[in-house]
Amino acid sequence: MLKIVTNLLLMPLALFIFISQSAFSADLITDPKLKEWIKKHHMIKFPIVAVNEDGGIDSTQKNLEALAKIEELDCSNYKQLVTIDELIKHMTNLKTLRCRNNSLFELNISKNIKLTYLTCSSNQLSNLDVSNNIELGELYCYKNQLTSLDVYKNTKLTALACDSNQLTNLDVSNNIKLNKLYCSNNQLNNLDVSNNIELKILFCRNNQLTNLDVTSHIKLTYLDCAENQLTSLDVSNNIELIYLNCYRNQINKLDVTNHVKLNELSCDENQLTELDITSNINLYGLDCSGNQLTELDVSNNMELELLYCSNNQLTNLDVSNNINLNKLNCSKNQLNNLNVSENIHLQKLSCAENQLNNLDVSNNTKRLKDLNCSKNQLTSLDVSNNTNLSYLVCSKNQLTNLNIHPYLGMLDCSDNKLTDLDVSKNKTLSYLYCSDNKLTKLELTNHLWLKELVCSRNKTNKLDINCVNLIGLYCNDNILDSLDISPLTNLAELNCCNQAQGFSLRLTTEQKNKFTEEHYCNAILKEKPKSICEVEWLDVYPNPTAGKFFIDSKFISDEIKILNLAGEVLYKNTLNYEKTEIDISNLPAGVYLVITKGKIGKVVKN
């Protein structure tokens, strides 16, 4: 009887212990996406914590103690994560938290009072409270949706990056230890950094600032205040500046005469009438485009590699001392002379919209890739030895002669006085614009890479094109008798209006359904039977080959050509059997094109 009574008395106690343990062992994590992340990463991120199979964490004393010991957590780059609050609130000793590039819409770090480093950038946070985190030294919360940010209590901050948010106000008056501040791409109309004299880096571009006082910031090395509404900028005391970008403001005066260490200067799209850079002997890049400069002396800037001074009022530009110059854009000025003979490292030159009547690039043969000399008064241009040139725009000049090399990828020589244009060797051409000239012929057979051809308003009476990759063809206002576009299976844009009387257009059924009178006007259409143009690719076998291969062809007596990928013809023969054997054993290993009338193939030589 006593035993029964004892058992009855002990049962409530046992039940209480069971219920208590069950409550104590409740799952700390309820968010399924957070569980998923924990399940995948806990062995690396926090191996001392016991994690359940589903990623949950039981609320045991051992787990709570283990979580409390964690000082660093990185849960970045997991787009499924929308919250981590249930996890980090138990990490009371957390000092470093990285949770950037997720989809967090909330972040509660009020329990993490020992945090010294936080990056929560590239999320969807609309609010961030760091008032309890007075130990914070670095805070990176850029690319969120924050409309406000209070860092008044975070007096230990040395780095703050809150750019690309929706901030209208930012008070950093109490953050006197700041040496890096990034607050670009917000909606700030005021920024007072007068107390932040330790600043070395200040990026505040693309806001609505009308004033910026950095006169006390003698340690400043990087300043970017571009795309604001500044009417003045005094950097005379900031002699440690290495980088200065004040692009797109309303500044009419800029003094950088004491800035010997200056390496990059962007002051384009302002209202400057003068700019003295003679003391900036370490200048590597200068962009002063879009101002009102009438003169620019770069004779002392011998380290200069990038010079952009377009859209000014320059009548003279001497770059003879700038032998390291890599890119030069002096377009939209009033230059009548430009000597680039000393600039042998030049890769890109744009001197469009000036008054040049001569341009000598014979010394720029090694590296020049891009050249734009359009809208000048050039009568001739020789780039035949500029073998690295891939992009040439010389439109709207008075050219009667143009010498080019075979490896051009894009040529625009439209609106000149050319009567002849030899592009027969330019097999790698992708874009050709030669409209508004006096051309009577244009050789474009086997230009396999050509994608767009504009040869409108010339005097061309014949145009043979079998460019299988051609997408756009504009040959209107010529004197063509006929035009065959049936081989152009990729053609999407066409204008061949206004040709000779009785002009006929040969095209496939598909092309006839695609194009209308808007594209060919009064042309006489000659539909090519579908069966003729149905077969596009040659049957080549064996492929790859060690030396010999065969072709099955229905076109007996057609000429066959073997070309390399540069478009050079390496082999030529006439088919005389239905099954034709071709021997390329003498050619080096590589990929070759096999072309015959109306058909194309590819063969790989091992």
SEVOTOR-521960 format. One record per residue (C-alpha): x, y, z. Coordinates in Angstrom, 2 decimals, padded with zeros to 5 digits. Each point is the difference from the previous one (the first is absolute). Layout:
<atoms>
       c1       c2       c3
        X        Y        Z
...
</atoms>
This chain:
<atoms>
       c1       c2       c3
   000.00   000.00   000.00
   002.85   002.37   000.89
   001.67  -000.71  -003.37
  -003.19   000.90  -001.87
  -000.34   003.27   001.92
   003.66   000.81  -000.67
  -000.42  -000.63  -003.74
  -003.10   002.19  -000.09
   001.93   002.80   001.67
   002.97  -000.31  -002.37
  -002.04  -000.04  -003.24
  -000.76   003.78  -000.04
   003.68   000.69   000.62
   001.04  -002.24  -002.90
  -002.61   001.60  -002.23
   001.27   003.46   000.95
   003.58  -000.99  -000.80
  -001.08  -001.45  -003.39
  -001.99   003.11  -000.92
   002.85   002.24   001.11
   002.54  -001.91  -002.10
  -002.33   000.07  -003.02
  -000.41   003.74   000.30
   003.69   000.49   000.57
   000.83  -002.05  -003.09
  -002.28   002.04  -002.32
   001.40   000.78  -003.45
   001.76   003.37  -000.07
  -000.51   000.35  -003.76
  -003.41   000.14  -001.69
   000.80   001.67  -003.33
   000.30  -002.76  -002.65
   002.51   001.88  -002.18
   002.25   000.63   002.99
  -000.22  -003.69   000.91
   000.97  -000.88  -003.54
   003.07   002.23   000.19
   001.01  -001.40   003.42
  -000.36  -003.56  -001.27
   002.36   000.70  -002.91
   002.63   002.05   001.80
   000.05  -000.74   003.73
   002.96  -002.40  -000.15
   002.16   002.83  -001.31
  -001.64   003.03   001.62
  -000.65  -001.34   003.54
   000.98  -003.68   000.43
  -000.28   000.14   003.81
  -003.80   000.41  -000.21
  -002.21  -003.12  -000.15
  -002.21   000.40  -003.05
  -003.02  -002.17  -000.82
  -000.50  -001.71  -003.34
  -002.35   002.74  -001.22
   002.40   002.79   001.00
  -001.74   000.81   003.25
   001.84   000.61   003.26
  -001.41  -001.28   003.29
  -000.09   002.42   002.90
   002.32  -002.01   002.20
   002.38   001.52   002.50
   002.91  -001.37  -001.97
  -001.19   001.54  -003.27
  -000.73   003.36   001.58
   003.47   000.10   001.56
   001.58  -001.00  -003.34
  -001.91   002.70  -001.91
   000.98   002.60   002.59
   003.70  -000.77  -000.56
  -000.10   000.70  -003.75
   001.86   003.20  -000.88
  -000.20  -000.06  -003.80
  -002.77  -000.94  -002.45
  -000.09   000.16  -003.79
  -003.31  -000.84  -001.68
   000.51   002.04  -003.17
  -000.99  -000.86  -003.56
  -003.08  -002.09   000.73
  -002.90   001.69  -001.80
  -002.64  -002.16   001.70
   000.79   001.49   003.40
  -002.60   002.58   001.08
   000.79   000.10   003.72
   002.73  -001.14   002.39
  -001.37   001.62   003.15
  -000.91  -003.30   001.69
   003.60  -001.12  -000.26
   002.06   003.09   000.80
  -002.00   001.04   003.07
   001.62  -002.92   001.84
   003.52   001.00  -001.12
   000.55   002.56   002.71
   003.80   000.01  -000.46
  -000.16   000.58  -003.75
   002.64   002.47  -001.14
  -000.04  -000.47  -003.78
  -003.18  -000.49  -002.07
   000.01  -000.38  -003.76
  -003.44  -000.43  -001.56
   000.34   001.82  -003.32
  -001.63  -000.92  -003.30
  -003.03  -001.78   001.41
  -003.69   000.94   000.00
  -000.25   001.19   003.60
  -002.95   002.28   000.67
   000.79   000.30   003.72
   003.08  -000.08   002.19
  -000.18   000.28   003.78
   003.46   000.37   001.53
  -001.12   001.56   003.28
   001.30  -003.04   001.96
   003.39   000.07  -001.75
   001.49   002.81   002.02
   003.59  -001.17  -000.53
  -000.15   000.37  -003.80
   003.00   001.82  -001.42
  -000.50  -000.87  -003.67
  -003.28  -000.25  -001.95
  -000.61  -000.37  -003.70
  -003.62  -000.45  -001.01
   000.22   001.53  -003.47
  -002.04  -001.08  -003.02
  -003.16  -001.01   001.82
  -003.52   001.43   000.25
   000.26   001.74   003.36
  -002.22   003.03   000.50
   001.12   000.50   003.60
   003.23  -000.55   001.92
   000.34   000.82   003.69
   003.63   000.11   001.19
  -000.61   002.09   003.12
   000.93  -002.89   002.34
   003.16  -000.85  -001.97
   002.30   002.65   001.39
   003.10  -002.16  -000.58
  -000.48   000.09  -003.79
   003.14   001.02  -001.83
  -001.08  -000.85  -003.55
  -003.52   000.05  -001.43
  -000.82  -000.93  -003.60
  -003.71   000.22  -000.81
   000.07   001.17  -003.63
  -002.51  -001.12  -002.64
  -003.05  -000.27   002.20
  -003.20   002.04   000.29
   000.88   002.04   003.08
  -001.71   003.37   000.30
   001.78   000.95   003.21
   003.09  -001.03   001.94
   000.89   001.15   003.50
   003.70  -000.47   000.85
   000.21   002.73   002.64
   000.81  -002.47   002.80
   002.56  -001.91  -002.08
   002.95   002.16   000.93
   002.56  -002.72  -000.73
  -000.90  -000.20  -003.69
   003.02   000.28  -002.30
  -001.72  -001.19  -003.18
  -003.60   000.58  -001.12
  -001.41  -001.09  -003.36
  -003.67   000.82  -000.41
  -000.01   000.77  -003.74
  -002.81  -001.01  -002.35
  -002.87   000.42   002.43
  -002.75   002.62   000.26
   001.50   002.19   002.70
  -001.04   003.65   000.08
   002.07   000.85   003.06
   003.22  -001.28   001.57
   001.42   001.35   003.24
   003.65  -001.00   000.53
   000.88   002.91   002.28
   000.65  -002.33   002.95
   002.08  -002.51  -001.97
   003.30   001.80   000.32
   002.08  -003.14  -000.58
  -001.38  -000.57  -003.49
   002.70  -000.38  -002.64
  -002.19  -001.59  -002.70
  -003.46   001.24  -000.94
  -001.99  -001.31  -002.97
  -003.44   001.57  -000.37
  -000.37   000.25  -003.78
  -003.25  -000.64  -001.88
  -002.40   001.31   002.60
  -002.20   003.11   000.18
   002.14   002.12   002.31
  -000.27   003.76  -000.44
   002.42   000.73   002.82
   003.11  -001.69   001.37
   001.91   001.54   002.88
   003.38  -001.67   000.47
   001.63   002.88   001.86
   000.58  -002.16   003.11
   001.40  -002.94  -001.99
   003.52   001.29  -000.48
   001.45  -003.54  -000.01
  -001.68  -000.74  -003.33
   002.28  -001.51  -002.62
  -002.71  -001.25  -002.35
  -003.25   001.84  -000.75
  -002.40  -001.21  -002.68
  -003.23   002.02  -000.15
  -000.80  -000.01  -003.73
  -003.48   000.04  -001.51
  -001.84   001.90   002.70
  -001.51   003.49   000.05
   002.82   001.83   001.78
   000.37   003.71  -000.69
   002.93   000.46   002.37
   002.91  -002.11   001.25
   002.64   001.31   002.38
   003.17  -002.11   000.15
   002.44   002.77   000.81
   000.90  -001.54   003.39
   000.58  -003.49  -001.34
   003.70   000.05  -000.64
   000.24  -003.82   000.11
  -002.46  -000.47  -002.86
   001.42  -002.22  -002.77
  -003.15  -001.02  -001.91
  -002.89   002.36  -000.68
  -002.94  -000.78  -002.26
  -002.75   002.63   000.01
  -001.13  -000.45  -003.58
  -003.58   000.46  -001.18
  -001.14   002.55   002.54
  -000.92   003.70  -000.26
   003.24   001.52   001.27
   000.83   003.46  -001.32
   003.40   000.11   001.70
   002.53  -002.42   001.44
   003.01   001.08   002.02
   002.62  -002.77   000.17
   003.00   002.28   000.41
   000.76  -001.44   003.46
  -000.43  -003.63  -001.06
   003.50  -000.44  -001.36
   000.05  -003.73   000.80
  -002.68  -000.65  -002.63
   000.76  -002.90  -002.32
  -003.44  -000.24  -001.56
  -002.47   002.82  -000.65
  -003.30  -000.39  -001.83
  -002.31   003.01  -000.15
  -001.63  -000.91  -003.30
  -003.38   001.47  -000.96
  -000.37   002.93   002.36
  -000.09   003.76  -000.64
   003.54   000.82   001.10
   001.63   002.96  -001.78
   003.38  -000.08   001.74
   002.25  -002.82   001.19
   003.43   000.49   001.51
   002.21  -003.13   000.04
   003.34   001.73  -000.35
   001.32  -001.32   003.34
  -001.08  -003.60  -000.56
   003.21  -001.69  -001.08
  -001.27  -003.44   001.05
  -003.14   000.23  -002.13
  -000.31  -003.08  -002.18
  -003.52   000.26  -001.42
  -002.07   003.10  -000.63
  -003.54   000.00  -001.40
  -001.51   003.48  -000.22
  -002.04  -000.49  -003.16
  -003.39   001.56  -000.60
   000.51   003.10   002.08
   000.43   003.67  -000.93
   003.78   000.31   000.17
   001.62   002.61  -002.23
   003.54  -000.83   001.08
   001.86  -002.92   001.55
   003.63   000.03   001.11
   001.45  -003.52   000.33
   003.66   000.86  -000.59
   000.86  -000.92   003.61
  -001.75  -003.37  -000.12
   002.99  -001.93  -001.27
  -001.35  -003.36   001.21
  -003.29   000.34  -001.82
  -000.98  -003.27  -001.66
  -003.54   000.79  -001.12
  -001.69   003.31  -000.81
  -003.58   000.56  -001.11
  -000.86   003.67  -000.48
  -002.56  -000.50  -002.77
  -003.12   002.11  -000.26
   001.37   003.27   001.34
   000.89   003.34  -001.59
   003.77  -000.38  -000.17
   001.79   001.93  -002.72
   003.44  -001.38   000.82
   001.48  -003.03   001.74
   003.68  -000.47   000.79
   000.92  -003.67   000.55
   003.71   000.36  -000.75
   001.04  -000.74   003.61
  -002.32  -002.98   000.40
   002.31  -002.62  -001.42
  -001.63  -002.84   001.98
  -003.31   000.70  -001.68
  -001.60  -003.09  -001.56
  -003.65   001.07  -000.23
  -000.97   003.43  -001.33
  -003.59   000.98  -000.68
  -000.45   003.67  -000.91
  -002.88  -000.17  -002.46
  -002.75   002.57  -000.35
   002.01   003.08   000.90
   001.27   002.94  -002.07
   003.61  -001.09  -000.48
   001.78   001.29  -003.09
   003.29  -001.71   000.81
   001.06  -003.18   001.78
   003.62  -001.05   000.33
   000.39  -003.63   001.16
   003.56  -000.49  -001.21
   001.33  -000.41   003.57
  -002.68  -002.48   000.97
   001.75  -003.05  -001.38
  -001.90  -002.38   002.32
  -003.37   001.13  -001.30
  -002.32  -002.96  -000.46
  -003.38   001.60  -000.65
  -000.66   003.46  -001.41
  -003.38   001.59  -000.60
   000.20   003.59  -001.21
  -003.22   000.00  -002.03
  -002.30   003.00  -000.34
   002.62   002.72   000.19
   001.44   002.43  -002.55
   003.26  -001.77  -000.78
   001.44   000.43  -003.47
   003.08  -002.05   000.75
   000.78  -003.08   002.10
   003.40  -001.65   000.18
  -000.05  -003.49   001.54
   003.29  -001.20  -001.48
   001.64  -000.22   003.44
  -002.89  -001.91   001.55
   001.00  -003.47  -001.15
  -001.91  -001.70   002.84
  -003.30   001.49  -001.07
  -002.78  -002.59  -000.12
  -003.07   002.18  -000.36
  -000.20   003.36  -001.75
  -003.11   002.10  -000.45
   000.49   003.38  -001.66
  -003.41   000.34  -001.62
  -001.76   003.32  -000.61
   003.02   002.24  -000.34
   001.48   001.82  -002.97
   002.78  -002.42  -000.90
   001.04  -000.16  -003.64
   002.73  -002.53   000.64
   000.55  -002.93   002.36
   003.19  -002.06   000.01
  -000.21  -003.28   001.97
   002.96  -001.68  -001.72
   001.94  -000.12   003.29
  -002.93  -001.54   001.86
   000.14  -003.36  -001.72
   000.75  -002.25   002.98
  -002.94   000.55   002.34
  -002.66   002.23  -001.54
  -003.30  -001.91   000.12
  -002.72   002.65  -000.14
   000.04   003.14  -002.12
  -002.80   002.53  -000.37
   000.86   003.01  -002.15
  -003.47   000.72  -001.34
  -001.35   003.48  -000.75
   003.27   001.64  -000.98
   001.39   001.23  -003.32
   002.23  -002.95  -000.86
   000.55  -000.66  -003.70
   002.03  -003.20   000.45
   000.72  -002.54   002.71
   002.56  -002.78   000.01
  -000.41  -002.74   002.60
   001.33  -002.81  -002.16
   002.86  -000.69   002.43
  -002.08   000.23   003.18
  -000.46  -003.75   000.18
  -001.53   000.02   003.51
  -002.73   002.42  -001.01
  -003.38  -001.68   000.34
  -002.31   003.03   000.24
   000.15   002.92  -002.43
  -002.47   002.88  -000.29
   000.98   002.62  -002.56
  -003.45   001.09  -001.14
  -000.99   003.55  -000.98
   003.34   001.13  -001.35
   001.08   000.79  -003.56
   001.84  -003.25  -000.64
   000.71  -000.89  -003.59
   002.46  -002.71   000.98
   000.02  -002.54   002.83
   002.65  -002.66   000.54
  -000.94  -002.65   002.54
   001.52  -003.25   001.22
  -001.67  -003.44  -000.29
  -000.84  -000.57   003.66
  -002.55   002.72   000.70
  -003.09  -001.12   001.88
  -002.05   003.21  -000.37
   000.28   002.72  -002.64
  -002.08   003.13  -000.30
   001.09   002.17  -002.91
  -003.43   001.36  -000.86
  -000.61   003.53  -001.30
   003.28   000.56  -001.81
   001.02   000.32  -003.67
   001.29  -003.54  -000.54
  -000.31  -001.43  -003.52
   001.74  -003.23   000.91
   000.11  -002.15   003.13
   001.91  -003.25  -000.04
  -001.17  -002.28   002.82
   000.52  -003.23  -001.92
   002.71  -001.10   002.43
  -001.89   001.06   003.14
  -001.52  -003.42   000.66
  -000.38   000.70   003.72
  -002.21   003.06  -000.46
  -003.09  -000.12   002.21
  -001.38   003.47  -000.68
   000.41   002.13  -003.13
  -001.52   003.45  -000.42
   000.89   001.73  -003.27
  -003.16   001.90  -000.93
  -000.01   003.46  -001.60
   003.06  -000.43  -002.16
   000.50  -000.50  -003.76
   000.77  -003.72   000.00
  -000.72  -001.86  -003.23
   000.83  -003.48   001.30
   000.39  -001.89   003.23
   001.65  -003.44   000.25
  -001.47  -001.97   002.90
   000.14  -003.65  -000.99
   000.95  -002.44   002.76
  -000.18   002.62   002.75
  -001.30  -002.58   002.43
   000.06   002.14   003.14
  -001.81   003.03  -001.42
  -003.09   000.78   002.10
  -001.03   003.43  -001.27
   000.54   001.77  -003.30
  -001.09   003.57  -000.69
   000.96   001.18  -003.49
  -002.93   002.28  -000.79
   000.17   003.00  -002.33
   002.91  -001.01  -002.19
   000.28  -000.80  -003.73
   000.33  -003.76   000.34
  -001.48  -002.04  -002.85
   000.98  -003.45   001.25
   000.02  -001.54   003.45
   000.87  -003.65   000.53
  -000.37  -001.05   003.61
  -000.06  -003.49   001.48
   000.69   001.03   003.59
  -001.89  -002.70   001.88
   000.18   001.91   003.31
  -001.34   003.29  -001.39
  -002.83   001.35   002.14
  -000.45   003.50  -001.40
   000.27   001.14  -003.64
  -000.60   003.60  -001.08
   000.90   000.57  -003.64
  -002.77   002.39  -001.01
   000.50   002.86  -002.49
   002.51  -001.66  -002.30
  -000.32  -001.12  -003.63
  -000.22  -003.77   000.45
  -001.61  -002.05  -002.76
  -000.50  -003.00   002.26
   000.74  -001.29   003.48
   000.03  -003.56   001.31
  -000.62  -000.22   003.76
  -001.00  -003.67   000.04
   003.35  -001.17   001.49
  -000.48   002.44   002.91
  -001.93  -002.35   002.24
   000.45   002.17   003.14
  -001.08   003.27  -001.60
  -002.38   001.90   002.30
   000.26   003.61  -001.28
  -000.16   001.09  -003.64
  -000.29   003.17  -002.07
   000.75  -000.30  -003.70
  -002.39   002.65  -001.33
   000.69   002.48  -002.81
   002.15  -001.93  -002.46
   000.26  -000.15  -003.81
  -003.13  -000.35  -002.13
  -001.19  -003.60   000.00
   001.96  -000.94   003.13
  -000.62  -003.61   001.02
   000.40  -001.57   003.42
   000.67  -003.72   000.34
  -001.13  -001.39   003.34
  -001.29  -003.11   001.73
  -003.62  -000.69   000.93
   000.84   000.63   003.63
   001.55   003.36  -000.84
  -002.98   000.91  -002.16
  -002.27  -000.58   002.98
   002.31   002.00   002.27
   000.62   003.12  -002.08
  -002.53   002.38  -001.58
  -000.05   002.84  -002.52
   001.27   002.23   002.78
   003.30  -001.87  -000.31
   000.31  -000.44  -003.79
  -002.48   002.56  -001.46
  -000.66  -000.64  -003.71
   002.40  -002.91  -000.43
  -000.99  -002.91  -002.23
   000.01  -003.01   002.28
   001.49  -003.27  -001.20
  -000.71  -002.69   002.50
   002.71  -002.62   000.28
  -001.35  -003.56   000.39
   000.34  -001.15   003.55
   001.71  -003.22  -001.01
   002.97   001.88  -001.38
   000.83   001.89   003.16
  -001.20  -002.63   002.42
   003.42  -001.59   000.39
   002.46   002.30   001.66
   002.73  -002.20   001.48
   002.34  -002.31  -001.85
   000.30  -003.57   001.17
   003.69  -000.40   000.88
   001.45  -003.30   001.22
   002.02  -001.23   001.78
  -000.10   003.02   002.27
   002.38   000.56   001.81
   002.54  -001.28  -002.50
   003.70  -000.75  -000.01
   000.43   001.30  -003.55
  -002.61  -001.18  -002.51
  -003.75   000.41  -000.01
  -002.89  -000.50  -002.38
  -002.92   002.13  -001.15
  -003.34  -001.21  -001.28
  -001.26   002.59  -002.45
  -002.76   000.22  -002.56
   001.73   002.90  -001.69
   002.40  -001.57  -002.48
   002.68   002.29  -001.46
  -000.35   002.58   002.76
   003.13   001.68   001.35
   000.91  -000.85   003.57
   002.09   002.17   002.33
   001.69  -000.66   003.34
   000.39   003.09   002.21
   001.49   000.61   003.42
  -002.03   001.92   002.59
   001.66   003.24  -001.11
  -001.65  -000.46  -003.42
   003.19  -000.82  -001.94
  -000.43  -002.49  -002.83
   002.48  -002.86   000.56
  -001.30  -002.54  -002.54
  -002.03   000.23  -003.20
  -001.23  -002.80  -002.30
  -002.89  -001.03  -002.22
  -002.38  -002.82   000.88
  -000.16  -002.73  -002.61
  -001.48  -002.93   001.94
  -003.08  -000.31   002.08
   002.16  -001.23   002.87
   003.00   002.31   000.09
   003.22  -000.65   001.91
   001.89   003.04   001.34
   003.55  -000.20   001.35
   001.02   002.61   002.61
   002.81  -002.02   001.57
   002.41   002.85  -000.81
  -001.99   002.46   002.13
   000.68   000.47   003.73
  -002.45  -001.26   002.61
  -003.02   002.24   000.47
  -003.54   000.82  -001.11
  -000.67   000.70  -003.70
  -003.00   001.10  -002.04
  -001.06  -001.92  -003.10
  -001.97   002.06  -002.51
  -001.67  -000.85  -003.27
  -002.88   001.60  -001.86
  -002.90   000.54   002.40
   001.47  -002.24   002.68
   002.45   000.24   002.89
   001.63  -002.51   002.30
   002.53  -000.21   002.79
   002.84  -002.48   000.40
   002.38  -000.55   002.90
   003.55  -001.09  -000.83
   001.77  -001.84   002.84
</atoms>
